[in-house]
């Protein structure tokens, strides 16, 4: 039996947002904890030479059809923010700061950030936006803002990004069932089958 599912995602990834509709349910179904692990795709792109989908020839046009269609299939609202792609350092820092004392709260925050970004098409790049969303969930805004700006939080995020790269995470969403990698929300069926069969 698998020990855990690691769920890597960037808050600027529409496909990461789409994956949130299923990943926790899959974990619960198979009795496997899901560890949410945001990272920064920009750091990965520097290594792979890739870039945000809308900026890529040929792929960009397909993305504009596929992402909304994939969301509709799962009944998810989808509104691409006017500023896309967008910076996610602040959202990532807020998640890891909260996660140190409240892992479940950090997942609630991640879901709310994703919902604001792609469910409502709002800008989650500014500090005040992230802090405001956290406050709506009941987190003390001054506490969250201080945590985002703390040197320790910045170092923690850097370590998490470095760890993701060391595991060869190259896109979002990216999953590991223990050490078995799966890339993309469209691999969740394979991931679930892997859990059912114990691999193949």
Buried (B, 14 or more C-beta within 10 A) or exposed (E): EBEEBBBBBBBBBBBBBBBBBBBBEBBEEBEBEBBBBBBBBBBBBEEEEBBBBBEEEEBEEEBEEBBBEBBEEEEBEBBBBEBBBBBBBBBBBBBBBBBEEEEEBBBBBBBBBBBBBBBEBBBBBEBEBBBBBBBEEEBEBEBBBEBBEEEEBBEBBEEBBEEBBEBEBBBBBBBBBEEBBBBBBBBBEBBBEBBEEEEE
